[in-house]
Amino acid sequence: MCLIQEFVGRFVDVLKQAIEEILGGWQSDLRENLLLGMALVTVILLMFLNNIRSAIIVAINIPLALLFAFSVLFVRGKSANLLSIGAVDFGIIVDSTVIMVENIYRHLNSGEFAELQLKDRIIHATREVERSLFFSTVIMVCALLPLFTMQGPEGQIFGPMADTYAFALGGALLLALTLSPVLCLLFFRNLKPARDNILVRWLKAVASIAAKCANQSKCLIVSSADLLTTGSFRWRPITLAISRNGTPSSATP
């Protein structure tokens, strides 16, 4: 009996140590993903907007949106597992904030409605995109409906991920419509019109050339699209047969 108790005690100690190591690694991974996501979003916004203040506003909303999601899960008595937290895409979460801040920055930078006060110009820019942001968020949440209906082990695995995503998107939308305009009002005071950087000017030039080429050869583009679509449907049975049997011999075109 003493040997069995000693073995059980050692096993429990080893198990506790393993769990602590796993949780420690999970927390470090989550912290690393959060910081890396904020850094990437900040760098990309700096590349296109060339304004550090707009990047800071968007970066602030990332941890706040996640905090909103975890708070709602806590109030509902649910926990977020490693899959749900690790699968969170920061780009999707801050889409609404990026659109809101970019639209406000564009209005202020272009000098539109210069006769109005800064607050009124920000309100005008906010109303311009608020309906689009709301419906786009609703569409993304509706895409998660199949995950909400899962039962059994699948529901236990993917249910928390769907809850985390939905609440994070809802929190990001709420922050984009409330906090982001206020931060823009504080950060964008005395904002001077700035010229587009080299990257944006190059992208606009490429887009302009592509649009002109597309307008000059509409028939060729439509025919190429039809050919690619038809070819993809024709080759689909062959690719399915190869994926199942490892050989195209049994495929029927």
The 8 nearest C-alpha neighbors of each residue, nearest first, counted from 0:
[[1, 3, 2, 4, 5, 6, 7, 8],
 [0, 2, 4, 3, 5, 6, 7, 8],
 [1, 3, 5, 0, 4, 6, 7, 8],
 [2, 4, 6, 0, 5, 1, 7, 8],
 [5, 3, 7, 1, 6, 2, 8, 0],
 [4, 6, 2, 8, 3, 7, 1, 9],
 [5, 7, 3, 9, 4, 8, 2, 10],
 [8, 6, 10, 4, 5, 9, 3, 11],
 [9, 7, 5, 11, 10, 6, 4, 12],
 [10, 8, 12, 6, 11, 7, 13, 5],
 [9, 11, 7, 13, 8, 12, 14, 6],
 [10, 12, 14, 8, 9, 13, 15, 7],
 [13, 11, 9, 15, 14, 10, 16, 8],
 [12, 14, 16, 10, 11, 15, 17, 9],
 [15, 13, 11, 17, 12, 16, 10, 18],
 [16, 14, 18, 12, 17, 13, 11, 19],
 [15, 17, 13, 19, 14, 18, 12, 20],
 [16, 18, 14, 20, 15, 19, 13, 21],
 [19, 17, 21, 15, 20, 16, 22, 14],
 [20, 18, 16, 22, 21, 17, 23, 15],
 [19, 21, 23, 17, 18, 22, 24, 16],
 [20, 22, 18, 24, 23, 19, 25, 17],
 [23, 21, 25, 19, 24, 20, 18, 26],
 [22, 24, 20, 26, 25, 21, 19, 27],
 [23, 25, 27, 21, 22, 26, 28, 20],
 [26, 24, 22, 28, 23, 27, 21, 29],
 [25, 27, 29, 23, 28, 24, 30, 22],
 [26, 28, 30, 24, 29, 25, 31, 23],
 [29, 27, 31, 25, 26, 30, 24, 32],
 [30, 28, 26, 32, 31, 27, 33, 25],
 [31, 29, 27, 33, 28, 32, 26, 34],
 [30, 32, 28, 34, 29, 33, 35, 27],
 [33, 31, 35, 29, 30, 34, 36, 28],
 [32, 34, 30, 36, 31, 35, 29, 37],
 [35, 33, 37, 31, 36, 32, 38, 30],
 [34, 36, 38, 32, 37, 33, 31, 39],
 [37, 35, 39, 33, 38, 34, 32, 89],
 [36, 38, 34, 40, 58, 35, 39, 41],
 [37, 39, 35, 41, 36, 40, 34, 42],
 [40, 38, 42, 36, 41, 37, 35, 43],
 [39, 41, 37, 43, 38, 42, 44, 36],
 [40, 42, 54, 38, 44, 39, 43, 37],
 [41, 43, 45, 39, 44, 40, 38, 46],
 [44, 42, 46, 40, 45, 41, 39, 47],
 [45, 43, 41, 47, 46, 42, 54, 48],
 [44, 46, 49, 42, 43, 48, 47, 50],
 [45, 47, 43, 44, 49, 48, 42, 198],
 [46, 48, 44, 45, 49, 199, 43, 198],
 [47, 49, 50, 45, 44, 46, 101, 195],
 [50, 48, 45, 46, 47, 51, 196, 44],
 [49, 51, 48, 52, 45, 53, 54, 44],
 [50, 52, 54, 53, 45, 55, 49, 41],
 [53, 51, 55, 54, 50, 56, 186, 187],
 [52, 54, 56, 55, 51, 50, 57, 100],
 [55, 53, 41, 51, 57, 52, 56, 44],
 [54, 56, 58, 52, 53, 57, 59, 51],
 [57, 55, 53, 59, 54, 58, 52, 182],
 [58, 56, 54, 59, 60, 55, 96, 97],
 [57, 59, 55, 37, 60, 56, 61, 54],
 [60, 58, 56, 57, 61, 55, 62, 63],
 [59, 61, 63, 57, 58, 62, 64, 56],
 [62, 60, 64, 63, 58, 59, 65, 93],
 [63, 61, 65, 64, 60, 66, 59, 33],
 [62, 64, 66, 60, 65, 61, 67, 59],
 [65, 63, 170, 171, 67, 167, 61, 66],
 [66, 64, 68, 62, 67, 63, 167, 69],
 [65, 67, 63, 69, 64, 68, 70, 62],
 [66, 68, 64, 70, 65, 69, 170, 63],
 [69, 67, 166, 167, 65, 71, 66, 70],
 [70, 68, 72, 66, 71, 67, 73, 65],
 [71, 69, 73, 67, 72, 68, 66, 74],
 [72, 70, 74, 68, 73, 69, 75, 67],
 [71, 73, 69, 77, 75, 70, 74, 76],
 [74, 72, 70, 76, 71, 75, 77, 69],
 [73, 75, 71, 76, 72, 70, 77, 69],
 [76, 74, 72, 73, 77, 71, 70, 78],
 [75, 77, 73, 74, 72, 78, 71, 70],
 [78, 76, 72, 75, 73, 79, 74, 159],
 [77, 79, 72, 80, 73, 76, 159, 69],
 [80, 78, 159, 83, 84, 81, 77, 163],
 [79, 81, 83, 82, 78, 84, 159, 160],
 [80, 82, 84, 83, 85, 79, 25, 86],
 [83, 81, 85, 80, 84, 86, 160, 156],
 [160, 82, 84, 86, 80, 81, 85, 159],
 [83, 85, 81, 86, 82, 87, 80, 79],
 [84, 86, 82, 87, 83, 81, 29, 32],
 [87, 85, 83, 84, 82, 88, 160, 81],
 [88, 86, 84, 85, 89, 83, 164, 163],
 [89, 87, 90, 91, 86, 92, 85, 36],
 [88, 90, 92, 91, 36, 93, 87, 61],
 [89, 91, 88, 92, 93, 94, 40, 36],
 [92, 90, 94, 89, 88, 93, 168, 95],
 [91, 93, 89, 90, 168, 94, 171, 88],
 [94, 92, 96, 95, 90, 91, 97, 89],
 [95, 93, 97, 91, 96, 92, 90, 98],
 [94, 96, 98, 93, 97, 172, 132, 175],
 [95, 97, 175, 99, 93, 98, 94, 100],
 [98, 96, 94, 100, 99, 95, 101, 93],
 [99, 97, 101, 95, 96, 100, 102, 94],
 [98, 100, 96, 102, 97, 101, 95, 103],
 [99, 101, 103, 97, 102, 98, 104, 96],
 [102, 100, 104, 98, 103, 99, 97, 105],
 [103, 101, 105, 99, 104, 100, 98, 106],
 [102, 104, 100, 106, 124, 105, 101, 121],
 [103, 105, 101, 107, 102, 106, 108, 100],
 [104, 106, 108, 102, 103, 107, 109, 101],
 [107, 105, 103, 109, 104, 108, 111, 102],
 [108, 106, 104, 110, 105, 109, 103, 111],
 [107, 109, 192, 105, 106, 110, 104, 193],
 [110, 108, 106, 107, 111, 105, 192, 104],
 [109, 111, 107, 113, 108, 112, 106, 192],
 [110, 112, 113, 109, 106, 107, 108, 120],
 [113, 111, 114, 115, 110, 120, 106, 107],
 [112, 114, 111, 115, 110, 116, 120, 107],
 [113, 115, 112, 116, 111, 120, 110, 117],
 [116, 114, 113, 112, 119, 120, 117, 118],
 [115, 117, 119, 118, 120, 114, 113, 112],
 [116, 118, 120, 119, 121, 115, 184, 188],
 [117, 119, 121, 116, 120, 122, 184, 115],
 [118, 120, 122, 116, 121, 117, 123, 115],
 [121, 119, 123, 117, 122, 118, 124, 115],
 [120, 122, 124, 118, 123, 119, 103, 125],
 [123, 121, 125, 119, 120, 124, 126, 118],
 [122, 124, 120, 126, 121, 125, 119, 127],
 [125, 123, 121, 127, 103, 122, 126, 120],
 [126, 124, 122, 127, 123, 128, 129, 121],
 [127, 125, 129, 123, 128, 124, 122, 130],
 [126, 128, 124, 125, 129, 123, 130, 131],
 [129, 127, 131, 126, 130, 125, 132, 99],
 [128, 130, 132, 126, 131, 125, 127, 133],
 [131, 129, 133, 132, 128, 134, 126, 127],
 [130, 132, 128, 134, 133, 129, 135, 127],
 [133, 131, 129, 135, 130, 134, 95, 136],
 [134, 132, 130, 136, 131, 135, 129, 137],
 [133, 135, 137, 136, 131, 132, 138, 130],
 [136, 134, 138, 132, 137, 133, 131, 139],
 [137, 135, 139, 133, 134, 138, 132, 140],
 [136, 138, 134, 140, 135, 139, 141, 133],
 [137, 139, 141, 135, 136, 140, 134, 142],
 [140, 138, 136, 142, 141, 137, 135, 143],
 [139, 141, 137, 142, 143, 138, 165, 136],
 [142, 140, 138, 143, 144, 139, 137, 145],
 [141, 143, 139, 140, 144, 138, 145, 146],
 [144, 142, 141, 140, 146, 145, 161, 147],
 [143, 145, 147, 141, 146, 142, 148, 140],
 [146, 144, 148, 147, 143, 149, 142, 141],
 [147, 145, 144, 148, 143, 149, 158, 161],
 [146, 148, 144, 145, 149, 158, 161, 143],
 [147, 149, 145, 146, 150, 144, 154, 158],
 [150, 148, 154, 146, 147, 153, 145, 151],
 [151, 149, 154, 153, 148, 152, 155, 147],
 [150, 152, 154, 153, 155, 149, 156, 158],
 [151, 153, 155, 154, 156, 150, 149, 157],
 [154, 152, 156, 155, 151, 157, 149, 150],
 [153, 155, 149, 150, 158, 157, 151, 156],
 [154, 156, 152, 153, 158, 157, 151, 159],
 [157, 155, 153, 154, 158, 152, 159, 160],
 [156, 158, 160, 154, 159, 155, 153, 146],
 [157, 159, 154, 161, 160, 155, 156, 147],
 [160, 158, 162, 161, 79, 157, 83, 163],
 [83, 159, 161, 157, 163, 158, 162, 164],
 [160, 162, 164, 158, 159, 163, 165, 143],
 [163, 161, 159, 165, 160, 164, 166, 158],
 [164, 162, 160, 166, 161, 165, 68, 167],
 [163, 165, 167, 161, 162, 166, 168, 160],
 [166, 164, 162, 168, 167, 163, 140, 161],
 [165, 167, 68, 169, 163, 168, 164, 170],
 [168, 166, 68, 170, 164, 64, 169, 165],
 [169, 167, 171, 165, 166, 170, 92, 164],
 [168, 170, 166, 172, 167, 171, 165, 173],
 [169, 171, 64, 173, 167, 172, 168, 67],
 [170, 172, 168, 64, 174, 173, 169, 175],
 [173, 171, 175, 169, 170, 174, 95, 168],
 [172, 174, 170, 176, 171, 175, 177, 169],
 [173, 175, 178, 171, 177, 172, 176, 170],
 [176, 174, 96, 172, 179, 173, 177, 171],
 [175, 177, 173, 174, 172, 178, 179, 180],
 [178, 176, 174, 175, 179, 173, 180, 181],
 [177, 179, 174, 181, 180, 175, 182, 176],
 [178, 180, 175, 182, 181, 177, 183, 174],
 [181, 179, 183, 182, 178, 184, 177, 121],
 [182, 180, 184, 178, 183, 179, 185, 177],
 [183, 181, 185, 179, 184, 180, 186, 178],
 [184, 182, 180, 186, 187, 181, 185, 179],
 [183, 185, 181, 182, 187, 186, 180, 118],
 [186, 184, 182, 183, 187, 188, 181, 180],
 [187, 185, 183, 188, 184, 182, 52, 53],
 [188, 186, 190, 183, 184, 185, 189, 52],
 [187, 189, 190, 186, 185, 184, 117, 183],
 [190, 188, 191, 187, 186, 117, 192, 107],
 [191, 189, 187, 188, 192, 108, 107, 186],
 [190, 192, 189, 193, 108, 107, 188, 187],
 [193, 191, 108, 109, 190, 194, 110, 107],
 [194, 192, 191, 195, 108, 49, 109, 190],
 [193, 195, 196, 192, 108, 49, 200, 197],
 [196, 194, 199, 200, 193, 197, 49, 48],
 [195, 197, 199, 198, 200, 194, 49, 47],
 [196, 198, 200, 199, 201, 195, 202, 46],
 [199, 197, 201, 200, 196, 202, 47, 46],
 [198, 200, 202, 201, 196, 197, 195, 203],
 [199, 201, 203, 197, 198, 202, 195, 204],
 [202, 200, 204, 198, 199, 203, 197, 205],
 [203, 201, 199, 205, 204, 200, 206, 198],
 [204, 202, 206, 200, 201, 205, 207, 199],
 [203, 205, 207, 201, 202, 206, 200, 208],
 [206, 204, 202, 208, 207, 203, 209, 201],
 [207, 205, 203, 209, 204, 208, 202, 210],
 [206, 208, 204, 210, 205, 209, 203, 211],
 [207, 209, 205, 211, 210, 206, 212, 204],
 [210, 208, 206, 212, 207, 211, 213, 205],
 [209, 211, 213, 207, 208, 212, 206, 214],
 [210, 212, 214, 208, 213, 209, 207, 215],
 [213, 211, 209, 215, 210, 214, 208, 216],
 [212, 214, 210, 216, 211, 215, 217, 209],
 [215, 213, 211, 212, 216, 217, 210, 209],
 [214, 216, 212, 213, 217, 211, 210, 218],
 [217, 215, 213, 219, 218, 214, 212, 220],
 [216, 218, 220, 219, 214, 213, 215, 221],
 [217, 219, 221, 220, 216, 222, 223, 215],
 [218, 220, 222, 216, 217, 221, 223, 224],
 [219, 221, 223, 217, 222, 218, 224, 216],
 [222, 220, 224, 218, 223, 219, 217, 225],
 [223, 221, 225, 219, 224, 220, 218, 226],
 [224, 222, 226, 220, 225, 221, 219, 227],
 [223, 225, 221, 227, 226, 222, 228, 220],
 [226, 224, 222, 228, 223, 227, 229, 221],
 [227, 225, 223, 229, 224, 228, 230, 222],
 [226, 228, 230, 224, 225, 229, 231, 223],
 [227, 229, 225, 231, 230, 226, 224, 232],
 [230, 228, 226, 232, 231, 227, 225, 233],
 [231, 229, 233, 227, 232, 228, 226, 234],
 [230, 232, 228, 234, 233, 229, 235, 227],
 [231, 233, 235, 229, 230, 234, 228, 236],
 [234, 232, 230, 231, 235, 229, 252, 236],
 [233, 235, 237, 231, 232, 236, 230, 238],
 [234, 236, 238, 232, 237, 233, 231, 239],
 [237, 235, 239, 238, 234, 240, 250, 252],
 [238, 236, 250, 240, 234, 235, 239, 241],
 [237, 239, 241, 235, 240, 236, 242, 234],
 [240, 238, 236, 242, 237, 241, 235, 243],
 [239, 241, 237, 243, 250, 238, 242, 244],
 [242, 240, 245, 246, 238, 247, 244, 239],
 [241, 243, 239, 240, 245, 244, 238, 246],
 [244, 242, 240, 241, 245, 239, 246, 238],
 [245, 243, 241, 246, 240, 242, 247, 249],
 [244, 246, 241, 242, 243, 247, 240, 248],
 [247, 245, 241, 244, 248, 240, 249, 242],
 [248, 246, 241, 250, 249, 240, 237, 245],
 [249, 247, 250, 246, 240, 251, 241, 237],
 [250, 248, 247, 251, 240, 246, 244, 237],
 [251, 249, 237, 247, 240, 248, 236, 252],
 [250, 252, 249, 237, 236, 248, 240, 247],
 [251, 233, 250, 236, 237, 234, 235, 232]]
